[in-house]
Amino acid sequence: MNFHNPLEGSKLRKYPNGSIYQGFGENVSLYQQAIGSNGHNGIDIAMQQPCEILAATAGTISDVKDTPNGYGKHVRILSPEDNGVFYETTYGHLDEILVKVGQEVKAGDVLGMEG
């Protein structure tokens, strides 16, 4: 499956050479202490606000929530089957959500605004 860049113009390299300021699995001791996780469970990409958050994959909006102690305002997309595999992507820390559960999206569609 091909993934679309979720923040147009971002450089998907580690800061200061790119826009990724926290990668998957980083800060193990912090996350073990805070939530019992073996490191950061996502990739944090930062851009100057306001910035549109774009769908990295096509699929169906499966979740729209606001959890103040987690991802905050966030959206999840469940992809169509790809060789027997489904992908679920989560877009967290949003300022504004522009989609609804059940809505079909394609890669590059606007999901919300970065928060």
KOLGU-4560 file (N, C-alpha, C; in nm, 3 decimals, padded with zeros to 5 digits):
<recs>
<n_xx: 00.085 n_yy: -00.117 n_zz: 00.000 ca_xx: 00.000 ca_yy: 00.000 ca_zz: 00.000 c_xx: 00.090 c_yy: 00.124 c_zz: 00.000 mol: A seq: 1 type: MET>
<n_xx: 00.052 n_yy: 00.221 n_zz: -00.079 ca_xx: 00.122 ca_yy: 00.348 ca_zz: -00.082 c_xx: 00.054 c_yy: 00.444 c_zz: 00.015 mol: A seq: 2 type: ASN>
<n_xx: 00.133 n_yy: 00.521 n_zz: 00.087 ca_xx: 00.081 ca_yy: 00.619 ca_zz: 00.182 c_xx: 00.111 c_yy: 00.759 c_zz: 00.133 mol: A seq: 3 type: PHE>
<n_xx: 00.011 n_yy: 00.846 n_zz: 00.140 ca_xx: 00.021 ca_yy: 00.987 ca_zz: 00.103 c_xx: 00.077 c_yy: 01.065 c_zz: 00.223 mol: A seq: 4 type: HIS>
<n_xx: 00.157 n_yy: 01.166 n_zz: 00.198 ca_xx: 00.208 ca_yy: 01.251 ca_zz: 00.306 c_xx: 00.089 c_yy: 01.323 c_zz: 00.372 mol: A seq: 5 type: ASN>
<n_xx: 00.068 n_yy: 01.306 n_zz: 00.504 ca_xx: -00.049 ca_yy: 01.365 ca_zz: 00.570 c_xx: -00.040 c_yy: 01.516 c_zz: 00.594 mol: A seq: 6 type: PRO>
<n_xx: 00.076 n_yy: 01.575 n_zz: 00.575 ca_xx: 00.091 ca_yy: 01.720 ca_zz: 00.591 c_xx: 00.164 c_yy: 01.773 c_zz: 00.469 mol: A seq: 7 type: LEU>
<n_xx: 00.090 n_yy: 01.832 n_zz: 00.378 ca_xx: 00.147 ca_yy: 01.880 ca_zz: 00.253 c_xx: 00.265 c_yy: 01.973 c_zz: 00.282 mol: A seq: 8 type: GLU>
<n_xx: 00.376 n_yy: 01.946 n_zz: 00.217 ca_xx: 00.495 ca_yy: 02.028 ca_zz: 00.233 c_xx: 00.586 c_yy: 01.983 c_zz: 00.346 mol: A seq: 9 type: GLY>
<n_xx: 00.541 n_yy: 01.887 n_zz: 00.427 ca_xx: 00.629 ca_yy: 01.841 ca_zz: 00.535 c_xx: 00.737 c_yy: 01.751 c_zz: 00.477 mol: A seq: 10 type: SER>
<n_xx: 00.850 n_yy: 01.750 n_zz: 00.544 ca_xx: 00.961 ca_yy: 01.662 ca_zz: 00.506 c_xx: 00.963 c_yy: 01.549 c_zz: 00.607 mol: A seq: 11 type: LYS>
<n_xx: 00.938 n_yy: 01.429 n_zz: 00.562 ca_xx: 00.925 ca_yy: 01.315 ca_zz: 00.652 c_xx: 01.063 c_yy: 01.261 c_zz: 00.690 mol: A seq: 12 type: LEU>
<n_xx: 01.139 n_yy: 01.350 n_zz: 00.754 ca_xx: 01.269 ca_yy: 01.319 ca_zz: 00.811 c_xx: 01.271 c_yy: 01.376 c_zz: 00.952 mol: A seq: 13 type: ARG>
<n_xx: 01.362 n_yy: 01.326 n_zz: 01.033 ca_xx: 01.374 ca_yy: 01.368 ca_zz: 01.172 c_xx: 01.419 c_yy: 01.515 c_zz: 01.181 mol: A seq: 14 type: LYS>
<n_xx: 01.354 n_yy: 01.590 n_zz: 01.269 ca_xx: 01.391 ca_yy: 01.728 ca_zz: 01.298 c_xx: 01.537 c_yy: 01.731 c_zz: 01.344 mol: A seq: 15 type: TYR>
<n_xx: 01.620 n_yy: 01.824 n_zz: 01.307 ca_xx: 01.593 ca_yy: 01.950 ca_zz: 01.240 c_xx: 01.599 c_yy: 01.943 c_zz: 01.088 mol: A seq: 16 type: PRO>
<n_xx: 01.624 n_yy: 01.824 n_zz: 01.031 ca_xx: 01.629 ca_yy: 01.811 ca_zz: 00.885 c_xx: 01.493 c_yy: 01.786 c_zz: 00.822 mol: A seq: 17 type: ASN>
<n_xx: 01.393 n_yy: 01.767 n_zz: 00.906 ca_xx: 01.259 ca_yy: 01.741 ca_zz: 00.858 c_xx: 01.156 c_yy: 01.780 c_zz: 00.961 mol: A seq: 18 type: GLY>
<n_xx: 01.034 n_yy: 01.730 n_zz: 00.943 ca_xx: 00.919 ca_yy: 01.770 ca_zz: 01.024 c_xx: 00.881 c_yy: 01.670 c_zz: 01.133 mol: A seq: 19 type: SER>
<n_xx: 00.952 n_yy: 01.556 n_zz: 01.140 ca_xx: 00.920 ca_yy: 01.456 ca_zz: 01.243 c_xx: 00.994 c_yy: 01.492 c_zz: 01.371 mol: A seq: 20 type: ILE>
<n_xx: 00.917 n_yy: 01.523 n_zz: 01.477 ca_xx: 00.984 ca_yy: 01.560 ca_zz: 01.601 c_xx: 00.977 c_yy: 01.452 c_zz: 01.707 mol: A seq: 21 type: TYR>
<n_xx: 00.901 n_yy: 01.345 n_zz: 01.684 ca_xx: 00.906 ca_yy: 01.228 ca_zz: 01.772 c_xx: 00.867 c_yy: 01.106 c_zz: 01.689 mol: A seq: 22 type: GLN>
<n_xx: 00.955 n_yy: 01.007 n_zz: 01.689 ca_xx: 00.931 ca_yy: 00.890 ca_zz: 01.609 c_xx: 00.872 c_yy: 00.774 c_zz: 01.687 mol: A seq: 23 type: GLY>
<n_xx: 00.832 n_yy: 00.672 n_zz: 01.616 ca_xx: 00.775 ca_yy: 00.552 ca_zz: 01.677 c_xx: 00.880 c_yy: 00.486 c_zz: 01.766 mol: A seq: 24 type: PHE>
<n_xx: 00.838 n_yy: 00.448 n_zz: 01.888 ca_xx: 00.924 ca_yy: 00.376 ca_zz: 01.980 c_xx: 01.019 c_yy: 00.461 c_zz: 02.062 mol: A seq: 25 type: GLY>
<n_xx: 01.020 n_yy: 00.591 n_zz: 02.041 ca_xx: 01.111 ca_yy: 00.679 ca_zz: 02.116 c_xx: 01.061 c_yy: 00.703 c_zz: 02.258 mol: A seq: 26 type: GLU>
<n_xx: 01.151 n_yy: 00.750 n_zz: 02.343 ca_xx: 01.121 ca_yy: 00.791 ca_zz: 02.481 c_xx: 01.056 c_yy: 00.678 c_zz: 02.563 mol: A seq: 27 type: ASN>
<n_xx: 01.119 n_yy: 00.562 n_zz: 02.561 ca_xx: 01.065 ca_yy: 00.442 ca_zz: 02.627 c_xx: 01.034 c_yy: 00.468 c_zz: 02.774 mol: A seq: 28 type: VAL>
<n_xx: 01.128 n_yy: 00.519 n_zz: 02.851 ca_xx: 01.105 ca_yy: 00.535 ca_zz: 02.995 c_xx: 00.991 c_yy: 00.632 c_zz: 03.023 mol: A seq: 29 type: SER>
<n_xx: 00.980 n_yy: 00.739 n_zz: 02.946 ca_xx: 00.871 ca_yy: 00.836 ca_zz: 02.963 c_xx: 00.735 c_yy: 00.769 c_zz: 02.942 mol: A seq: 30 type: LEU>
<n_xx: 00.721 n_yy: 00.693 n_zz: 02.834 ca_xx: 00.593 ca_yy: 00.631 ca_zz: 02.802 c_xx: 00.562 c_yy: 00.511 c_zz: 02.892 mol: A seq: 31 type: TYR>
<n_xx: 00.664 n_yy: 00.439 n_zz: 02.938 ca_xx: 00.639 ca_yy: 00.331 ca_zz: 03.033 c_xx: 00.583 c_yy: 00.388 c_zz: 03.162 mol: A seq: 32 type: GLN>
<n_xx: 00.642 n_yy: 00.496 n_zz: 03.207 ca_xx: 00.597 ca_yy: 00.559 ca_zz: 03.332 c_xx: 00.459 c_yy: 00.621 c_zz: 03.317 mol: A seq: 33 type: GLN>
<n_xx: 00.433 n_yy: 00.686 n_zz: 03.204 ca_xx: 00.307 ca_yy: 00.759 ca_zz: 03.184 c_xx: 00.189 c_yy: 00.668 c_zz: 03.153 mol: A seq: 34 type: ALA>
<n_xx: 00.209 n_yy: 00.574 n_zz: 03.058 ca_xx: 00.094 ca_yy: 00.494 ca_zz: 03.012 c_xx: 00.125 c_yy: 00.344 c_zz: 02.999 mol: A seq: 35 type: ILE>
<n_xx: 00.243 n_yy: 00.302 n_zz: 03.043 ca_xx: 00.278 ca_yy: 00.160 ca_zz: 03.037 c_xx: 00.311 c_yy: 00.110 c_zz: 02.898 mol: A seq: 36 type: GLY>
<n_xx: 00.349 n_yy: 00.200 n_zz: 02.808 ca_xx: 00.380 ca_yy: 00.165 ca_zz: 02.670 c_xx: 00.532 c_yy: 00.158 c_zz: 02.652 mol: A seq: 37 type: SER>
<n_xx: 00.577 n_yy: 00.070 n_zz: 02.566 ca_xx: 00.720 ca_yy: 00.058 ca_zz: 02.538 c_xx: 00.765 c_yy: 00.160 c_zz: 02.434 mol: A seq: 38 type: ASN>
<n_xx: 00.737 n_yy: 00.286 n_zz: 02.461 ca_xx: 00.779 ca_yy: 00.394 ca_zz: 02.372 c_xx: 00.660 c_yy: 00.459 c_zz: 02.303 mol: A seq: 39 type: GLY>
<n_xx: 00.689 n_yy: 00.565 n_zz: 02.234 ca_xx: 00.588 ca_yy: 00.642 ca_zz: 02.162 c_xx: 00.522 c_yy: 00.553 c_zz: 02.057 mol: A seq: 40 type: HIS>
<n_xx: 00.389 n_yy: 00.554 n_zz: 02.051 ca_xx: 00.318 ca_yy: 00.461 ca_zz: 01.962 c_xx: 00.271 c_yy: 00.525 c_zz: 01.832 mol: A seq: 41 type: ASN>
<n_xx: 00.341 n_yy: 00.628 n_zz: 01.789 ca_xx: 00.307 ca_yy: 00.693 ca_zz: 01.663 c_xx: 00.425 c_yy: 00.772 c_zz: 01.611 mol: A seq: 42 type: GLY>
<n_xx: 00.396 n_yy: 00.857 n_zz: 01.516 ca_xx: 00.495 ca_yy: 00.948 ca_zz: 01.460 c_xx: 00.436 c_yy: 01.087 c_zz: 01.468 mol: A seq: 43 type: ILE>
<n_xx: 00.503 n_yy: 01.179 n_zz: 01.536 ca_xx: 00.456 ca_yy: 01.317 ca_zz: 01.548 c_xx: 00.522 c_yy: 01.402 c_zz: 01.440 mol: A seq: 44 type: ASP>
<n_xx: 00.439 n_yy: 01.462 n_zz: 01.356 ca_xx: 00.485 ca_yy: 01.548 ca_zz: 01.247 c_xx: 00.433 c_yy: 01.687 c_zz: 01.276 mol: A seq: 45 type: ILE>
<n_xx: 00.521 n_yy: 01.785 n_zz: 01.274 ca_xx: 00.480 ca_yy: 01.922 ca_zz: 01.306 c_xx: 00.499 c_yy: 02.014 c_zz: 01.185 mol: A seq: 46 type: ALA>
<n_xx: 00.402 n_yy: 02.103 n_zz: 01.168 ca_xx: 00.409 ca_yy: 02.207 ca_zz: 01.066 c_xx: 00.355 c_yy: 02.335 c_zz: 01.129 mol: A seq: 47 type: MET>
<n_xx: 00.385 n_yy: 02.445 n_zz: 01.066 ca_xx: 00.332 ca_yy: 02.572 ca_zz: 01.115 c_xx: 00.181 c_yy: 02.572 c_zz: 01.097 mol: A seq: 48 type: GLN>
<n_xx: 00.110 n_yy: 02.619 n_zz: 01.199 ca_xx: -00.036 ca_yy: 02.622 ca_zz: 01.195 c_xx: -00.085 c_yy: 02.750 c_zz: 01.131 mol: A seq: 49 type: GLN>
<n_xx: -00.201 n_yy: 02.754 n_zz: 01.070 ca_xx: -00.290 ca_yy: 02.640 ca_zz: 01.049 c_xx: -00.240 c_yy: 02.552 c_zz: 00.935 mol: A seq: 50 type: PRO>
<n_xx: -00.267 n_yy: 02.425 n_zz: 00.945 ca_xx: -00.220 ca_yy: 02.330 ca_zz: 00.844 c_xx: -00.325 c_yy: 02.220 c_zz: 00.830 mol: A seq: 51 type: CYS>
<n_xx: -00.362 n_yy: 02.188 n_zz: 00.706 ca_xx: -00.459 ca_yy: 02.082 ca_zz: 00.682 c_xx: -00.395 c_yy: 01.946 c_zz: 00.706 mol: A seq: 52 type: GLU>
<n_xx: -00.471 n_yy: 01.856 n_zz: 00.771 ca_xx: -00.430 ca_yy: 01.717 ca_zz: 00.789 c_xx: -00.497 c_yy: 01.637 c_zz: 00.678 mol: A seq: 53 type: ILE>
<n_xx: -00.416 n_yy: 01.564 n_zz: 00.602 ca_xx: -00.464 ca_yy: 01.491 ca_zz: 00.486 c_xx: -00.463 c_yy: 01.341 c_zz: 00.512 mol: A seq: 54 type: LEU>
<n_xx: -00.558 n_yy: 01.271 n_zz: 00.454 ca_xx: -00.563 ca_yy: 01.125 ca_zz: 00.466 c_xx: -00.441 c_yy: 01.064 c_zz: 00.398 mol: A seq: 55 type: ALA>
<n_xx: -00.371 n_yy: 00.978 n_zz: 00.469 ca_xx: -00.255 ca_yy: 00.909 ca_zz: 00.412 c_xx: -00.298 c_yy: 00.791 c_zz: 00.325 mol: A seq: 56 type: ALA>
<n_xx: -00.420 n_yy: 00.741 n_zz: 00.347 ca_xx: -00.474 ca_yy: 00.628 ca_zz: 00.271 c_xx: -00.621 c_yy: 00.652 c_zz: 00.240 mol: A seq: 57 type: THR>
<n_xx: -00.670 n_yy: 00.579 n_zz: 00.144 ca_xx: -00.815 ca_yy: 00.576 ca_zz: 00.120 c_xx: -00.878 c_yy: 00.487 c_zz: 00.226 mol: A seq: 58 type: ALA>
<n_xx: -01.006 n_yy: 00.507 n_zz: 00.252 ca_xx: -01.075 ca_yy: 00.420 ca_zz: 00.345 c_xx: -01.200 c_yy: 00.482 c_zz: 00.400 mol: A seq: 59 type: GLY>
<n_xx: -01.243 n_yy: 00.427 n_zz: 00.513 ca_xx: -01.365 ca_yy: 00.470 ca_zz: 00.580 c_xx: -01.328 c_yy: 00.528 c_zz: 00.715 mol: A seq: 60 type: THR>
<n_xx: -01.386 n_yy: 00.643 n_zz: 00.749 ca_xx: -01.364 ca_yy: 00.702 ca_zz: 00.881 c_xx: -01.428 c_yy: 00.608 c_zz: 00.982 mol: A seq: 61 type: ILE>
<n_xx: -01.346 n_yy: 00.546 n_zz: 01.068 ca_xx: -01.396 ca_yy: 00.447 ca_zz: 01.162 c_xx: -01.412 c_yy: 00.502 c_zz: 01.304 mol: A seq: 62 type: SER>
<n_xx: -01.352 n_yy: 00.616 n_zz: 01.331 ca_xx: -01.355 ca_yy: 00.671 ca_zz: 01.466 c_xx: -01.329 c_yy: 00.821 c_zz: 01.462 mol: A seq: 63 type: ASP>
<n_xx: -01.408 n_yy: 00.896 n_zz: 01.536 ca_xx: -01.388 ca_yy: 01.040 ca_zz: 01.557 c_xx: -01.410 c_yy: 01.063 c_zz: 01.705 mol: A seq: 64 type: VAL>
<n_xx: -01.305 n_yy: 01.104 n_zz: 01.777 ca_xx: -01.315 ca_yy: 01.118 ca_zz: 01.923 c_xx: -01.235 c_yy: 01.237 c_zz: 01.972 mol: A seq: 65 type: LYS>
<n_xx: -01.259 n_yy: 01.269 n_zz: 02.098 ca_xx: -01.178 ca_yy: 01.367 ca_zz: 02.170 c_xx: -01.143 c_yy: 01.307 c_zz: 02.305 mol: A seq: 66 type: ASP>
<n_xx: -01.020 n_yy: 01.264 n_zz: 02.320 ca_xx: -00.972 ca_yy: 01.206 ca_zz: 02.446 c_xx: -00.861 c_yy: 01.295 c_zz: 02.500 mol: A seq: 67 type: THR>
<n_xx: -00.892 n_yy: 01.382 n_zz: 02.595 ca_xx: -00.796 ca_yy: 01.480 ca_zz: 02.645 c_xx: -00.666 c_yy: 01.420 c_zz: 02.700 mol: A seq: 68 type: PRO>
<n_xx: -00.669 n_yy: 01.297 n_zz: 02.750 ca_xx: -00.547 ca_yy: 01.235 ca_zz: 02.805 c_xx: -00.474 c_yy: 01.147 c_zz: 02.704 mol: A seq: 69 type: ASN>
<n_xx: -00.511 n_yy: 01.155 n_zz: 02.579 ca_xx: -00.448 ca_yy: 01.072 ca_zz: 02.477 c_xx: -00.418 c_yy: 01.153 c_zz: 02.353 mol: A seq: 70 type: GLY>
<n_xx: -00.485 n_yy: 01.117 n_zz: 02.245 ca_xx: -00.463 ca_yy: 01.184 ca_zz: 02.116 c_xx: -00.537 c_yy: 01.317 c_zz: 02.106 mol: A seq: 71 type: TYR>
<n_xx: -00.617 n_yy: 01.352 n_zz: 02.206 ca_xx: -00.700 ca_yy: 01.471 ca_zz: 02.195 c_xx: -00.804 c_yy: 01.447 c_zz: 02.087 mol: A seq: 72 type: GLY>
<n_xx: -00.836 n_yy: 01.550 n_zz: 02.010 ca_xx: -00.928 ca_yy: 01.533 ca_zz: 01.897 c_xx: -00.855 c_yy: 01.449 c_zz: 01.792 mol: A seq: 73 type: LYS>
<n_xx: -00.917 n_yy: 01.336 n_zz: 01.756 ca_xx: -00.851 ca_yy: 01.250 ca_zz: 01.660 c_xx: -00.949 c_yy: 01.176 c_zz: 01.570 mol: A seq: 74 type: HIS>
<n_xx: -00.895 n_yy: 01.127 n_zz: 01.458 ca_xx: -00.970 ca_yy: 01.058 ca_zz: 01.354 c_xx: -00.895 c_yy: 00.930 c_zz: 01.320 mol: A seq: 75 type: VAL>
<n_xx: -00.971 n_yy: 00.823 n_zz: 01.294 ca_xx: -00.910 ca_yy: 00.698 ca_zz: 01.248 c_xx: -00.972 c_yy: 00.659 c_zz: 01.115 mol: A seq: 76 type: ARG>
<n_xx: -00.887 n_yy: 00.608 n_zz: 01.026 ca_xx: -00.932 ca_yy: 00.559 ca_zz: 00.895 c_xx: -00.899 c_yy: 00.411 c_zz: 00.885 mol: A seq: 77 type: ILE>
<n_xx: -00.996 n_yy: 00.330 n_zz: 00.844 ca_xx: -00.974 ca_yy: 00.189 ca_zz: 00.815 c_xx: -00.965 c_yy: 00.175 c_zz: 00.663 mol: A seq: 78 type: LEU>
<n_xx: -00.853 n_yy: 00.125 n_zz: 00.615 ca_xx: -00.830 ca_yy: 00.113 ca_zz: 00.471 c_xx: -00.909 c_yy: -00.004 c_zz: 00.413 mol: A seq: 79 type: SER>
<n_xx: -00.927 n_yy: -00.004 n_zz: 00.281 ca_xx: -00.981 ca_yy: -00.124 ca_zz: 00.218 c_xx: -00.878 c_yy: -00.237 c_zz: 00.228 mol: A seq: 80 type: PRO>
<n_xx: -00.922 n_yy: -00.358 n_zz: 00.209 ca_xx: -00.831 ca_yy: -00.473 ca_zz: 00.214 c_xx: -00.723 c_yy: -00.460 c_zz: 00.107 mol: A seq: 81 type: GLU>
<n_xx: -00.600 n_yy: -00.491 n_zz: 00.144 ca_xx: -00.486 ca_yy: -00.486 ca_zz: 00.053 c_xx: -00.408 c_yy: -00.616 c_zz: 00.071 mol: A seq: 82 type: ASP>
<n_xx: -00.429 n_yy: -00.713 n_zz: -00.019 ca_xx: -00.364 ca_yy: -00.845 ca_zz: -00.010 c_xx: -00.389 c_yy: -00.910 c_zz: 00.125 mol: A seq: 83 type: ASN>
<n_xx: -00.513 n_yy: -00.907 n_zz: 00.172 ca_xx: -00.551 ca_yy: -00.970 ca_zz: 00.296 c_xx: -00.522 c_yy: -00.889 c_zz: 00.421 mol: A seq: 84 type: GLY>
<n_xx: -00.475 n_yy: -00.765 n_zz: 00.404 ca_xx: -00.438 ca_yy: -00.680 ca_zz: 00.518 c_xx: -00.521 c_yy: -00.552 c_zz: 00.515 mol: A seq: 85 type: VAL>
<n_xx: -00.565 n_yy: -00.509 n_zz: 00.633 ca_xx: -00.631 ca_yy: -00.380 ca_zz: 00.650 c_xx: -00.535 c_yy: -00.291 c_zz: 00.730 mol: A seq: 86 type: PHE>
<n_xx: -00.532 n_yy: -00.163 n_zz: 00.697 ca_xx: -00.450 ca_yy: -00.068 ca_zz: 00.772 c_xx: -00.542 c_yy: 00.030 c_zz: 00.843 mol: A seq: 87 type: TYR>
<n_xx: -00.509 n_yy: 00.062 n_zz: 00.967 ca_xx: -00.581 ca_yy: 00.166 ca_zz: 01.038 c_xx: -00.481 c_yy: 00.276 c_zz: 01.070 mol: A seq: 88 type: GLU>
<n_xx: -00.511 n_yy: 00.397 n_zz: 01.025 ca_xx: -00.424 ca_yy: 00.511 ca_zz: 01.052 c_xx: -00.498 c_yy: 00.606 c_zz: 01.144 mol: A seq: 89 type: THR>
<n_xx: -00.424 n_yy: 00.663 n_zz: 01.239 ca_xx: -00.480 ca_yy: 00.756 ca_zz: 01.337 c_xx: -00.415 c_yy: 00.892 c_zz: 01.320 mol: A seq: 90 type: THR>
<n_xx: -00.496 n_yy: 00.995 n_zz: 01.323 ca_xx: -00.451 ca_yy: 01.133 ca_zz: 01.307 c_xx: -00.491 c_yy: 01.207 c_zz: 01.433 mol: A seq: 91 type: TYR>
<n_xx: -00.396 n_yy: 01.232 n_zz: 01.520 ca_xx: -00.426 ca_yy: 01.287 ca_zz: 01.651 c_xx: -00.384 c_yy: 01.431 c_zz: 01.668 mol: A seq: 92 type: GLY>
<n_xx: -00.422 n_yy: 01.487 n_zz: 01.783 ca_xx: -00.387 ca_yy: 01.623 ca_zz: 01.823 c_xx: -00.441 c_yy: 01.726 c_zz: 01.724 mol: A seq: 93 type: HIS>
<n_xx: -00.563 n_yy: 01.704 n_zz: 01.675 ca_xx: -00.624 ca_yy: 01.796 ca_zz: 01.580 c_xx: -00.687 c_yy: 01.915 c_zz: 01.652 mol: A seq: 94 type: LEU>
<n_xx: -00.690 n_yy: 02.027 n_zz: 01.583 ca_xx: -00.758 ca_yy: 02.145 ca_zz: 01.634 c_xx: -00.905 c_yy: 02.143 c_zz: 01.592 mol: A seq: 95 type: ASP>
<n_xx: -00.928 n_yy: 02.091 n_zz: 01.472 ca_xx: -01.063 ca_yy: 02.086 ca_zz: 01.415 c_xx: -01.077 c_yy: 01.959 c_zz: 01.334 mol: A seq: 96 type: GLU>
<n_xx: -01.191 n_yy: 01.891 n_zz: 01.347 ca_xx: -01.221 ca_yy: 01.770 ca_zz: 01.270 c_xx: -01.326 c_yy: 01.803 c_zz: 01.165 mol: A seq: 97 type: ILE>
<n_xx: -01.300 n_yy: 01.762 n_zz: 01.041 ca_xx: -01.388 ca_yy: 01.798 ca_zz: 00.929 c_xx: -01.455 c_yy: 01.676 c_zz: 00.864 mol: A seq: 98 type: LEU>
<n_xx: -01.447 n_yy: 01.559 n_zz: 00.927 ca_xx: -01.507 ca_yy: 01.437 ca_zz: 00.872 c_xx: -01.596 c_yy: 01.373 c_zz: 00.977 mol: A seq: 99 type: VAL>
<n_xx: -01.676 n_yy: 01.275 n_zz: 00.934 ca_xx: -01.768 ca_yy: 01.205 ca_zz: 01.023 c_xx: -01.749 c_yy: 01.054 c_zz: 01.010 mol: A seq: 100 type: LYS>
<n_xx: -01.783 n_yy: 00.981 n_zz: 01.116 ca_xx: -01.776 ca_yy: 00.835 ca_zz: 01.113 c_xx: -01.861 c_yy: 00.783 c_zz: 00.997 mol: A seq: 101 type: VAL>
<n_xx: -01.805 n_yy: 00.687 n_zz: 00.924 ca_xx: -01.874 ca_yy: 00.627 ca_zz: 00.810 c_xx: -01.842 c_yy: 00.693 c_zz: 00.678 mol: A seq: 102 type: GLY>
<n_xx: -01.783 n_yy: 00.810 n_zz: 00.681 ca_xx: -01.750 ca_yy: 00.883 ca_zz: 00.558 c_xx: -01.636 c_yy: 00.813 c_zz: 00.484 mol: A seq: 103 type: GLN>
<n_xx: -01.651 n_yy: 00.802 n_zz: 00.353 ca_xx: -01.545 ca_yy: 00.746 ca_zz: 00.269 c_xx: -01.450 c_yy: 00.859 c_zz: 00.229 mol: A seq: 104 type: GLU>
<n_xx: -01.318 n_yy: 00.833 n_zz: 00.237 ca_xx: -01.218 ca_yy: 00.932 ca_zz: 00.197 c_xx: -01.118 c_yy: 00.866 c_zz: 00.105 mol: A seq: 105 type: VAL>
<n_xx: -01.049 n_yy: 00.948 n_zz: 00.029 ca_xx: -00.939 ca_yy: 00.897 ca_zz: -00.052 c_xx: -00.811 c_yy: 00.965 c_zz: -00.006 mol: A seq: 106 type: LYS>
<n_xx: -00.697 n_yy: 00.906 n_zz: -00.038 ca_xx: -00.569 ca_yy: 00.963 ca_zz: 00.002 c_xx: -00.561 c_yy: 01.107 c_zz: -00.045 mol: A seq: 107 type: ALA>
<n_xx: -00.523 n_yy: 01.196 n_zz: 00.045 ca_xx: -00.510 ca_yy: 01.336 ca_zz: 00.014 c_xx: -00.631 c_yy: 01.420 c_zz: 00.053 mol: A seq: 108 type: GLY>
<n_xx: -00.743 n_yy: 01.357 n_zz: 00.089 ca_xx: -00.860 ca_yy: 01.432 ca_zz: 00.134 c_xx: -00.830 c_yy: 01.499 c_zz: 00.269 mol: A seq: 109 type: ASP>
<n_xx: -00.887 n_yy: 01.616 n_zz: 00.292 ca_xx: -00.868 ca_yy: 01.689 ca_zz: 00.417 c_xx: -00.953 c_yy: 01.626 c_zz: 00.527 mol: A seq: 110 type: VAL>
<n_xx: -00.889 n_yy: 01.592 n_zz: 00.639 ca_xx: -00.956 ca_yy: 01.533 ca_zz: 00.754 c_xx: -00.986 c_yy: 01.636 c_zz: 00.862 mol: A seq: 111 type: LEU>
<n_xx: -00.898 n_yy: 01.734 n_zz: 00.873 ca_xx: -00.912 ca_yy: 01.836 ca_zz: 00.977 c_xx: -00.793 c_yy: 01.930 c_zz: 00.973 mol: A seq: 112 type: GLY>
<n_xx: -00.780 n_yy: 02.005 n_zz: 01.082 ca_xx: -00.671 ca_yy: 02.103 ca_zz: 01.093 c_xx: -00.581 c_yy: 02.063 c_zz: 01.209 mol: A seq: 113 type: MET>
<n_xx: -00.450 n_yy: 02.082 n_zz: 01.189 ca_xx: -00.353 ca_yy: 02.050 ca_zz: 01.294 c_xx: -00.377 c_yy: 02.134 c_zz: 01.417 mol: A seq: 114 type: GLU>
<n_xx: -00.357 n_yy: 02.074 n_zz: 01.536 ca_xx: -00.382 ca_yy: 02.145 ca_zz: 01.660 c_xx: -00.259 c_yy: 02.163 c_zz: 01.743 mol: A seq: 115 type: GLY>
</recs>
